[in-house]
Amino acid sequence: MKNVQHPDAKIVAVLHDILEDTATTTDELRAMGFQAHIIDAILALTKTAGENRFQAAQRTAKNAIACEVKLSDLHDNMDLSRLTSVTVKDRRRYQQYLKVKRRLERARSVHLHLIELNLTTDYPRFQFQSSQQNFQYLLNAMFDLEHSLGGIQIGSPQEWWILFEDVSVYFAYCQRKGVVPKLEAFFDLILTMDRDYFGGIFQTEQDRQLFASMFGVFMQNHFYRVEA
């Protein structure tokens, strides 16, 4: 757990097994003065009855703090050098951990990108969903922040949601298949949606430059980011 950086993540790292391994309840944690977001992260890391590691990872993925803590935990668990001998069972468990790790790394990239955007509290709240829906929210938020007709500028956040629908599907497919997205495909999908739904109002060179910049930032966050 030495890899966690955020102070809240350090607290959760210490307490992450408390609900699972002791009789402590969330009410008791609350009475001790732990804040709601700390308790939520602990809950996201606590296995429930009949739940396998992949189902547990799906819950963990939705919480930014829990993602950081679980990835650190996996880093420790996947260190085979700590074992005196590596059995077939150990290798099988390692492969399962690897799948969970990849899933959580993708989720963490979403959470980190969201933090970087630094959206105001009155912006529509992000709800972690499928990769395609997460990407669509992020792309629309980037557009809202930078374009003169973006939702923040016109007082209607996430107004251009449909503009990024197809390209979000494309990004999600590329990430799932381990394929590097192409700028040409990115342009084509967005500009086609613009023509189909908005009469081609986002086809100028300035618009293309913004879209190209968004593509670069998105690639850096979700395809090139190196996890610690």
PyRosetta script that sets phi, psi and omega in degrees:
from pyrosetta import init, pose_from_sequence

init()
pose = pose_from_sequence("MKNVQHPDAKIVAVLHDILEDTATTTDELRAMGFQAHIIDAILALTKTAGENRFQAAQRTAKNAIACEVKLSDLHDNMDLSRLTSVTVKDRRRYQQYLKVKRRLERARSVHLHLIELNLTTDYPRFQFQSSQQNFQYLLNAMFDLEHSLGGIQIGSPQEWWILFEDVSVYFAYCQRKGVVPKLEAFFDLILTMDRDYFGGIFQTEQDRQLFASMFGVFMQNHFYRVEA")
pose.set_psi(1, 7.8)
pose.set_omega(1, -177.4)
pose.set_phi(2, -70.5)
pose.set_psi(2, -14.0)
pose.set_omega(2, -174.6)
pose.set_phi(3, -82.8)
pose.set_psi(3, -12.9)
pose.set_omega(3, -178.7)
pose.set_phi(4, -69.7)
pose.set_psi(4, 141.4)
pose.set_omega(4, -174.0)
pose.set_phi(5, -111.0)
pose.set_psi(5, -45.2)
pose.set_omega(5, -174.1)
pose.set_phi(6, -69.5)
pose.set_psi(6, 138.2)
pose.set_omega(6, 179.5)
pose.set_phi(7, -53.7)
pose.set_psi(7, -41.1)
pose.set_omega(7, 178.2)
pose.set_phi(8, -64.0)
pose.set_psi(8, -38.1)
pose.set_omega(8, 179.2)
pose.set_phi(9, -65.9)
pose.set_psi(9, -34.2)
pose.set_omega(9, 177.8)
pose.set_phi(10, -64.8)
pose.set_psi(10, -40.3)
pose.set_omega(10, 177.5)
pose.set_phi(11, -63.2)
pose.set_psi(11, -47.5)
pose.set_omega(11, -178.9)
pose.set_phi(12, -64.9)
pose.set_psi(12, -36.2)
pose.set_omega(12, 179.1)
pose.set_phi(13, -60.3)
pose.set_psi(13, -39.8)
pose.set_omega(13, 179.4)
pose.set_phi(14, -69.2)
pose.set_psi(14, -36.1)
pose.set_omega(14, -173.1)
pose.set_phi(15, -100.9)
pose.set_psi(15, 3.6)
pose.set_omega(15, -166.5)
pose.set_phi(16, -62.6)
pose.set_psi(16, -22.7)
pose.set_omega(16, 179.8)
pose.set_phi(17, -101.9)
pose.set_psi(17, 3.4)
pose.set_omega(17, -169.8)
pose.set_phi(18, -64.5)
pose.set_psi(18, -38.5)
pose.set_omega(18, -180.0)
pose.set_phi(19, -76.0)
pose.set_psi(19, -28.9)
pose.set_omega(19, -176.8)
pose.set_phi(20, -81.5)
pose.set_psi(20, -36.5)
pose.set_omega(20, -171.6)
pose.set_phi(21, -107.3)
pose.set_psi(21, -5.3)
pose.set_omega(21, 179.4)
pose.set_phi(22, -131.9)
pose.set_psi(22, 176.0)
pose.set_omega(22, 180.0)
pose.set_phi(23, -86.9)
pose.set_psi(23, 4.9)
pose.set_omega(23, -179.6)
pose.set_phi(24, -62.0)
pose.set_psi(24, 140.3)
pose.set_omega(24, 179.3)
pose.set_phi(25, -112.3)
pose.set_psi(25, 166.1)
pose.set_omega(25, 177.8)
pose.set_phi(26, -64.8)
pose.set_psi(26, -33.7)
pose.set_omega(26, 177.6)
pose.set_phi(27, -62.9)
pose.set_psi(27, -38.4)
pose.set_omega(27, 179.1)
pose.set_phi(28, -68.7)
pose.set_psi(28, -39.2)
pose.set_omega(28, 176.6)
pose.set_phi(29, -61.9)
pose.set_psi(29, -40.9)
pose.set_omega(29, 179.1)
pose.set_phi(30, -63.9)
pose.set_psi(30, -42.0)
pose.set_omega(30, 179.8)
pose.set_phi(31, -66.2)
pose.set_psi(31, -27.3)
pose.set_omega(31, 177.9)
pose.set_phi(32, -76.3)
pose.set_psi(32, -10.0)
pose.set_omega(32, 176.7)
pose.set_phi(33, 102.6)
pose.set_psi(33, 6.9)
pose.set_omega(33, 178.0)
pose.set_phi(34, -73.2)
pose.set_psi(34, 136.2)
pose.set_omega(34, -177.2)
pose.set_phi(35, -73.5)
pose.set_psi(35, 160.9)
pose.set_omega(35, -174.4)
pose.set_phi(36, -59.6)
pose.set_psi(36, -40.0)
pose.set_omega(36, -176.9)
pose.set_phi(37, -69.2)
pose.set_psi(37, -26.8)
pose.set_omega(37, 175.1)
pose.set_phi(38, -70.6)
pose.set_psi(38, -45.8)
pose.set_omega(38, 179.6)
pose.set_phi(39, -64.8)
pose.set_psi(39, -39.7)
pose.set_omega(39, 177.7)
pose.set_phi(40, -60.2)
pose.set_psi(40, -40.7)
pose.set_omega(40, 179.7)
pose.set_phi(41, -67.0)
pose.set_psi(41, -40.0)
pose.set_omega(41, 177.5)
pose.set_phi(42, -63.1)
pose.set_psi(42, -42.9)
pose.set_omega(42, 177.7)
pose.set_phi(43, -61.5)
pose.set_psi(43, -37.9)
pose.set_omega(43, -179.7)
pose.set_phi(44, -67.3)
pose.set_psi(44, -18.6)
pose.set_omega(44, 179.6)
pose.set_phi(45, -100.8)
pose.set_psi(45, -5.6)
pose.set_omega(45, -176.0)
pose.set_phi(46, -91.9)
pose.set_psi(46, 121.2)
pose.set_omega(46, 179.3)
pose.set_phi(47, -68.4)
pose.set_psi(47, 146.4)
pose.set_omega(47, 175.3)
pose.set_phi(48, -108.7)
pose.set_psi(48, 162.4)
pose.set_omega(48, -176.5)
pose.set_phi(49, -58.5)
pose.set_psi(49, 134.0)
pose.set_omega(49, 176.8)
pose.set_phi(50, 76.5)
pose.set_psi(50, 10.1)
pose.set_omega(50, -176.6)
pose.set_phi(51, -99.2)
pose.set_psi(51, 130.8)
pose.set_omega(51, 176.2)
pose.set_phi(52, -88.0)
pose.set_psi(52, 175.3)
pose.set_omega(52, -174.4)
pose.set_phi(53, -65.3)
pose.set_psi(53, -27.8)
pose.set_omega(53, -179.1)
pose.set_phi(54, -76.9)
pose.set_psi(54, -38.0)
pose.set_omega(54, 175.6)
pose.set_phi(55, -66.5)
pose.set_psi(55, -38.9)
pose.set_omega(55, 177.5)
pose.set_phi(56, -63.1)
pose.set_psi(56, -39.2)
pose.set_omega(56, 179.8)
pose.set_phi(57, -63.3)
pose.set_psi(57, -33.9)
pose.set_omega(57, 178.7)
pose.set_phi(58, -61.5)
pose.set_psi(58, -39.2)
pose.set_omega(58, 177.4)
pose.set_phi(59, -71.9)
pose.set_psi(59, -44.3)
pose.set_omega(59, -179.3)
pose.set_phi(60, -58.7)
pose.set_psi(60, -37.8)
pose.set_omega(60, -176.5)
pose.set_phi(61, -58.9)
pose.set_psi(61, -26.0)
pose.set_omega(61, -175.4)
pose.set_phi(62, -78.2)
pose.set_psi(62, -11.7)
pose.set_omega(62, -175.4)
pose.set_phi(63, -116.8)
pose.set_psi(63, 122.4)
pose.set_omega(63, -174.5)
pose.set_phi(64, -61.9)
pose.set_psi(64, -45.3)
pose.set_omega(64, -179.2)
pose.set_phi(65, -66.4)
pose.set_psi(65, -43.6)
pose.set_omega(65, -179.9)
pose.set_phi(66, -61.2)
pose.set_psi(66, -37.2)
pose.set_omega(66, 177.6)
pose.set_phi(67, -59.6)
pose.set_psi(67, -48.0)
pose.set_omega(67, -178.5)
pose.set_phi(68, -61.4)
pose.set_psi(68, -44.3)
pose.set_omega(68, -178.2)
pose.set_phi(69, -67.1)
pose.set_psi(69, -44.9)
pose.set_omega(69, -177.8)
pose.set_phi(70, -66.1)
pose.set_psi(70, -37.9)
pose.set_omega(70, 177.9)
pose.set_phi(71, -63.4)
pose.set_psi(71, -37.3)
pose.set_omega(71, 176.5)
pose.set_phi(72, -67.3)
pose.set_psi(72, -40.7)
pose.set_omega(72, 177.6)
pose.set_phi(73, -62.0)
pose.set_psi(73, -42.6)
pose.set_omega(73, 178.6)
pose.set_phi(74, -64.9)
pose.set_psi(74, -38.1)
pose.set_omega(74, 178.0)
pose.set_phi(75, -56.7)
pose.set_psi(75, -41.9)
pose.set_omega(75, 178.3)
pose.set_phi(76, -70.1)
pose.set_psi(76, -45.2)
pose.set_omega(76, -176.7)
pose.set_phi(77, -67.2)
pose.set_psi(77, -27.5)
pose.set_omega(77, -177.2)
pose.set_phi(78, -88.2)
pose.set_psi(78, 0.6)
pose.set_omega(78, 178.7)
pose.set_phi(79, -80.9)
pose.set_psi(79, 93.5)
pose.set_omega(79, -176.7)
pose.set_phi(80, -70.5)
pose.set_psi(80, -15.1)
pose.set_omega(80, -179.1)
pose.set_phi(81, -67.4)
pose.set_psi(81, -16.9)
pose.set_omega(81, 179.8)
pose.set_phi(82, -78.4)
pose.set_psi(82, -10.4)
pose.set_omega(82, -179.8)
pose.set_phi(83, -92.7)
pose.set_psi(83, 142.0)
pose.set_omega(83, 177.9)
pose.set_phi(84, -70.2)
pose.set_psi(84, -32.2)
pose.set_omega(84, 174.8)
pose.set_phi(85, -148.3)
pose.set_psi(85, 146.8)
pose.set_omega(85, -177.2)
pose.set_phi(86, -104.8)
pose.set_psi(86, 117.8)
pose.set_omega(86, -178.6)
pose.set_phi(87, -94.4)
pose.set_psi(87, 171.8)
pose.set_omega(87, 175.8)
pose.set_phi(88, -60.2)
pose.set_psi(88, -39.3)
pose.set_omega(88, 178.7)
pose.set_phi(89, -62.6)
pose.set_psi(89, -39.9)
pose.set_omega(89, 178.5)
pose.set_phi(90, -63.0)
pose.set_psi(90, -42.1)
pose.set_omega(90, -179.7)
pose.set_phi(91, -67.3)
pose.set_psi(91, -37.5)
pose.set_omega(91, 178.4)
pose.set_phi(92, -65.7)
pose.set_psi(92, -43.1)
pose.set_omega(92, 178.0)
pose.set_phi(93, -64.7)
pose.set_psi(93, -37.8)
pose.set_omega(93, 177.6)
pose.set_phi(94, -59.5)
pose.set_psi(94, -42.9)
pose.set_omega(94, 179.6)
pose.set_phi(95, -65.0)
pose.set_psi(95, -36.2)
pose.set_omega(95, 176.4)
pose.set_phi(96, -66.9)
pose.set_psi(96, -43.2)
pose.set_omega(96, 177.1)
pose.set_phi(97, -60.1)
pose.set_psi(97, -38.8)
pose.set_omega(97, -178.4)
pose.set_phi(98, -62.6)
pose.set_psi(98, -40.4)
pose.set_omega(98, 178.4)
pose.set_phi(99, -65.3)
pose.set_psi(99, -42.7)
pose.set_omega(99, 178.4)
pose.set_phi(100, -64.4)
pose.set_psi(100, -42.2)
pose.set_omega(100, -179.8)
pose.set_phi(101, -59.0)
pose.set_psi(101, -45.6)
pose.set_omega(101, 179.8)
pose.set_phi(102, -62.5)
pose.set_psi(102, -40.5)
pose.set_omega(102, 179.3)
pose.set_phi(103, -63.1)
pose.set_psi(103, -43.8)
pose.set_omega(103, -177.9)
pose.set_phi(104, -73.3)
pose.set_psi(104, -31.7)
pose.set_omega(104, 175.5)
pose.set_phi(105, -62.9)
pose.set_psi(105, -40.4)
pose.set_omega(105, 177.9)
pose.set_phi(106, -65.2)
pose.set_psi(106, -42.2)
pose.set_omega(106, 178.9)
pose.set_phi(107, -65.1)
pose.set_psi(107, -41.7)
pose.set_omega(107, -179.3)
pose.set_phi(108, -63.7)
pose.set_psi(108, -35.0)
pose.set_omega(108, 178.2)
pose.set_phi(109, -63.2)
pose.set_psi(109, -33.5)
pose.set_omega(109, 176.2)
pose.set_phi(110, -66.7)
pose.set_psi(110, -47.9)
pose.set_omega(110, -179.3)
pose.set_phi(111, -62.4)
pose.set_psi(111, -41.8)
pose.set_omega(111, -179.8)
pose.set_phi(112, -67.1)
pose.set_psi(112, -39.0)
pose.set_omega(112, 177.3)
pose.set_phi(113, -62.9)
pose.set_psi(113, -41.5)
pose.set_omega(113, 179.6)
pose.set_phi(114, -62.0)
pose.set_psi(114, -41.5)
pose.set_omega(114, 177.9)
pose.set_phi(115, -62.8)
pose.set_psi(115, -42.0)
pose.set_omega(115, 180.0)
pose.set_phi(116, -62.6)
pose.set_psi(116, -34.0)
pose.set_omega(116, -179.9)
pose.set_phi(117, -67.4)
pose.set_psi(117, -28.5)
pose.set_omega(117, 175.9)
pose.set_phi(118, 53.3)
pose.set_psi(118, 52.2)
pose.set_omega(118, -178.9)
pose.set_phi(119, -69.8)
pose.set_psi(119, 148.3)
pose.set_omega(119, -179.8)
pose.set_phi(120, -72.0)
pose.set_psi(120, 161.5)
pose.set_omega(120, -176.3)
pose.set_phi(121, -67.0)
pose.set_psi(121, -21.3)
pose.set_omega(121, 179.8)
pose.set_phi(122, -89.6)
pose.set_psi(122, 0.4)
pose.set_omega(122, 175.2)
pose.set_phi(123, -75.2)
pose.set_psi(123, 144.7)
pose.set_omega(123, -179.9)
pose.set_phi(124, -49.5)
pose.set_psi(124, 129.4)
pose.set_omega(124, -174.0)
pose.set_phi(125, -67.5)
pose.set_psi(125, 137.3)
pose.set_omega(125, 178.3)
pose.set_phi(126, -74.3)
pose.set_psi(126, 133.7)
pose.set_omega(126, 174.1)
pose.set_phi(127, -120.0)
pose.set_psi(127, 116.6)
pose.set_omega(127, -177.9)
pose.set_phi(128, -64.8)
pose.set_psi(128, 122.1)
pose.set_omega(128, -178.2)
pose.set_phi(129, -132.6)
pose.set_psi(129, -132.6)
pose.set_omega(129, 177.4)
pose.set_phi(130, -78.2)
pose.set_psi(130, 164.3)
pose.set_omega(130, 178.1)
pose.set_phi(131, -56.6)
pose.set_psi(131, -43.5)
pose.set_omega(131, -178.6)
pose.set_phi(132, -62.1)
pose.set_psi(132, -44.5)
pose.set_omega(132, -179.4)
pose.set_phi(133, -69.3)
pose.set_psi(133, -38.0)
pose.set_omega(133, 176.6)
pose.set_phi(134, -62.3)
pose.set_psi(134, -45.5)
pose.set_omega(134, -179.9)
pose.set_phi(135, -63.7)
pose.set_psi(135, -39.1)
pose.set_omega(135, -178.7)
pose.set_phi(136, -64.3)
pose.set_psi(136, -41.7)
pose.set_omega(136, 177.1)
pose.set_phi(137, -62.1)
pose.set_psi(137, -47.0)
pose.set_omega(137, -177.2)
pose.set_phi(138, -63.8)
pose.set_psi(138, -43.7)
pose.set_omega(138, 179.5)
pose.set_phi(139, -63.6)
pose.set_psi(139, -42.7)
pose.set_omega(139, 179.1)
pose.set_phi(140, -65.3)
pose.set_psi(140, -38.3)
pose.set_omega(140, 178.5)
pose.set_phi(141, -65.0)
pose.set_psi(141, -41.7)
pose.set_omega(141, 177.2)
pose.set_phi(142, -60.0)
pose.set_psi(142, -43.7)
pose.set_omega(142, 179.3)
pose.set_phi(143, -64.7)
pose.set_psi(143, -43.5)
pose.set_omega(143, 179.5)
pose.set_phi(144, -58.4)
pose.set_psi(144, -36.2)
pose.set_omega(144, -177.1)
pose.set_phi(145, -76.2)
pose.set_psi(145, -31.0)
pose.set_omega(145, -168.5)
pose.set_phi(146, -107.4)
pose.set_psi(146, -31.2)
pose.set_omega(146, -174.4)
pose.set_phi(147, -87.2)
pose.set_psi(147, 146.7)
pose.set_omega(147, -179.6)
pose.set_phi(148, -64.2)
pose.set_psi(148, -23.2)
pose.set_omega(148, 176.0)
pose.set_phi(149, -103.7)
pose.set_psi(149, 11.2)
pose.set_omega(149, 178.5)
pose.set_phi(150, -60.5)
pose.set_psi(150, 156.2)
pose.set_omega(150, -174.9)
pose.set_phi(151, -55.4)
pose.set_psi(151, -34.5)
pose.set_omega(151, 179.4)
pose.set_phi(152, -67.9)
pose.set_psi(152, -37.5)
pose.set_omega(152, -178.5)
pose.set_phi(153, -70.9)
pose.set_psi(153, -33.1)
pose.set_omega(153, -176.5)
pose.set_phi(154, -102.1)
pose.set_psi(154, 6.3)
pose.set_omega(154, 177.4)
pose.set_phi(155, 72.8)
pose.set_psi(155, 27.3)
pose.set_omega(155, 179.7)
pose.set_phi(156, -143.6)
pose.set_psi(156, 75.0)
pose.set_omega(156, -177.8)
pose.set_phi(157, -57.3)
pose.set_psi(157, 144.6)
pose.set_omega(157, -179.2)
pose.set_phi(158, 62.6)
pose.set_psi(158, 24.8)
pose.set_omega(158, 179.4)
pose.set_phi(159, -64.8)
pose.set_psi(159, -33.7)
pose.set_omega(159, -172.3)
pose.set_phi(160, -100.4)
pose.set_psi(160, 30.5)
pose.set_omega(160, -177.0)
pose.set_phi(161, -48.6)
pose.set_psi(161, -48.8)
pose.set_omega(161, -174.7)
pose.set_phi(162, -63.9)
pose.set_psi(162, -27.0)
pose.set_omega(162, -178.9)
pose.set_phi(163, -58.6)
pose.set_psi(163, -29.5)
pose.set_omega(163, -174.1)
pose.set_phi(164, -109.6)
pose.set_psi(164, 13.4)
pose.set_omega(164, -176.8)
pose.set_phi(165, -66.2)
pose.set_psi(165, -55.1)
pose.set_omega(165, -176.0)
pose.set_phi(166, -66.8)
pose.set_psi(166, -38.9)
pose.set_omega(166, -178.7)
pose.set_phi(167, -70.2)
pose.set_psi(167, -27.1)
pose.set_omega(167, 175.8)
pose.set_phi(168, -69.8)
pose.set_psi(168, -38.6)
pose.set_omega(168, 174.7)
pose.set_phi(169, -61.9)
pose.set_psi(169, -41.8)
pose.set_omega(169, 179.6)
pose.set_phi(170, -62.9)
pose.set_psi(170, -46.8)
pose.set_omega(170, 178.8)
pose.set_phi(171, -61.3)
pose.set_psi(171, -43.7)
pose.set_omega(171, -179.2)
pose.set_phi(172, -63.4)
pose.set_psi(172, -40.5)
pose.set_omega(172, 177.8)
pose.set_phi(173, -63.1)
pose.set_psi(173, -46.8)
pose.set_omega(173, -179.0)
pose.set_phi(174, -61.1)
pose.set_psi(174, -42.1)
pose.set_omega(174, -180.0)
pose.set_phi(175, -65.5)
pose.set_psi(175, -42.0)
pose.set_omega(175, -179.4)
pose.set_phi(176, -65.1)
pose.set_psi(176, -36.7)
pose.set_omega(176, -176.7)
pose.set_phi(177, -92.7)
pose.set_psi(177, -4.6)
pose.set_omega(177, -178.3)
pose.set_phi(178, 72.2)
pose.set_psi(178, 30.4)
pose.set_omega(178, -179.2)
pose.set_phi(179, -102.7)
pose.set_psi(179, 141.2)
pose.set_omega(179, 178.2)
pose.set_phi(180, -82.3)
pose.set_psi(180, 120.8)
pose.set_omega(180, 178.4)
pose.set_phi(181, -61.4)
pose.set_psi(181, 149.9)
pose.set_omega(181, -179.9)
pose.set_phi(182, -105.7)
pose.set_psi(182, 137.9)
pose.set_omega(182, 179.4)
pose.set_phi(183, -60.3)
pose.set_psi(183, -39.2)
pose.set_omega(183, -179.0)
pose.set_phi(184, -60.2)
pose.set_psi(184, -43.2)
pose.set_omega(184, 179.2)
pose.set_phi(185, -66.7)
pose.set_psi(185, -39.7)
pose.set_omega(185, 177.7)
pose.set_phi(186, -58.1)
pose.set_psi(186, -50.0)
pose.set_omega(186, 177.4)
pose.set_phi(187, -58.1)
pose.set_psi(187, -49.4)
pose.set_omega(187, -175.0)
pose.set_phi(188, -59.7)
pose.set_psi(188, -44.2)
pose.set_omega(188, -177.4)
pose.set_phi(189, -67.1)
pose.set_psi(189, -42.7)
pose.set_omega(189, -179.7)
pose.set_phi(190, -70.6)
pose.set_psi(190, -46.2)
pose.set_omega(190, -176.8)
pose.set_phi(191, -67.9)
pose.set_psi(191, -31.8)
pose.set_omega(191, 175.9)
pose.set_phi(192, -67.3)
pose.set_psi(192, -44.2)
pose.set_omega(192, 177.7)
pose.set_phi(193, -62.5)
pose.set_psi(193, -37.9)
pose.set_omega(193, 178.2)
pose.set_phi(194, -61.3)
pose.set_psi(194, -46.2)
pose.set_omega(194, 179.8)
pose.set_phi(195, -65.2)
pose.set_psi(195, -40.5)
pose.set_omega(195, -176.2)
pose.set_phi(196, -70.5)
pose.set_psi(196, -35.7)
pose.set_omega(196, -172.0)
pose.set_phi(197, -109.8)
pose.set_psi(197, -26.8)
pose.set_omega(197, -173.3)
pose.set_phi(198, -125.4)
pose.set_psi(198, 13.7)
pose.set_omega(198, 175.2)
pose.set_phi(199, 68.8)
pose.set_psi(199, 20.7)
pose.set_omega(199, 175.8)
pose.set_phi(200, 76.0)
pose.set_psi(200, 37.2)
pose.set_omega(200, -177.5)
pose.set_phi(201, -82.8)
pose.set_psi(201, -8.5)
pose.set_omega(201, -178.7)
pose.set_phi(202, -116.9)
pose.set_psi(202, 49.2)
pose.set_omega(202, -175.1)
pose.set_phi(203, -113.1)
pose.set_psi(203, 2.7)
pose.set_omega(203, -175.9)
pose.set_phi(204, -73.3)
pose.set_psi(204, 166.9)
pose.set_omega(204, 177.7)
pose.set_phi(205, -62.9)
pose.set_psi(205, -36.0)
pose.set_omega(205, 178.1)
pose.set_phi(206, -64.3)
pose.set_psi(206, -40.0)
pose.set_omega(206, 176.8)
pose.set_phi(207, -62.9)
pose.set_psi(207, -43.7)
pose.set_omega(207, -179.3)
pose.set_phi(208, -63.2)
pose.set_psi(208, -38.0)
pose.set_omega(208, 178.4)
pose.set_phi(209, -64.8)
pose.set_psi(209, -39.9)
pose.set_omega(209, 177.6)
pose.set_phi(210, -65.2)
pose.set_psi(210, -45.1)
pose.set_omega(210, 179.4)
pose.set_phi(211, -61.4)
pose.set_psi(211, -39.6)
pose.set_omega(211, 178.8)
pose.set_phi(212, -63.6)
pose.set_psi(212, -40.6)
pose.set_omega(212, 177.6)
pose.set_phi(213, -64.5)
pose.set_psi(213, -42.3)
pose.set_omega(213, 177.4)
pose.set_phi(214, -61.0)
pose.set_psi(214, -40.9)
pose.set_omega(214, 178.8)
pose.set_phi(215, -59.9)
pose.set_psi(215, -46.2)
pose.set_omega(215, -179.5)
pose.set_phi(216, -61.5)
pose.set_psi(216, -44.6)
pose.set_omega(216, 179.3)
pose.set_phi(217, -64.8)
pose.set_psi(217, -41.6)
pose.set_omega(217, -178.7)
pose.set_phi(218, -65.3)
pose.set_psi(218, -42.1)
pose.set_omega(218, 178.0)
pose.set_phi(219, -61.8)
pose.set_psi(219, -42.4)
pose.set_omega(219, -179.0)
pose.set_phi(220, -62.9)
pose.set_psi(220, -37.9)
pose.set_omega(220, -177.3)
pose.set_phi(221, -78.7)
pose.set_psi(221, -36.4)
pose.set_omega(221, -169.2)
pose.set_phi(222, -117.4)
pose.set_psi(222, -7.9)
pose.set_omega(222, -179.8)
pose.set_phi(223, -128.4)
pose.set_psi(223, -22.8)
pose.set_omega(223, -178.1)
pose.set_phi(224, -113.6)
pose.set_psi(224, -11.3)
pose.set_omega(224, -175.9)
pose.set_phi(225, -61.4)
pose.set_psi(225, 134.4)
pose.set_omega(225, 177.7)
pose.set_phi(226, -103.7)
pose.set_psi(226, 121.1)
pose.set_omega(226, 179.7)
pose.set_phi(227, -79.6)
pose.set_psi(227, 143.7)
pose.set_omega(227, 177.5)
pose.set_phi(228, -74.1)
pose.dump_pdb("model.pdb")
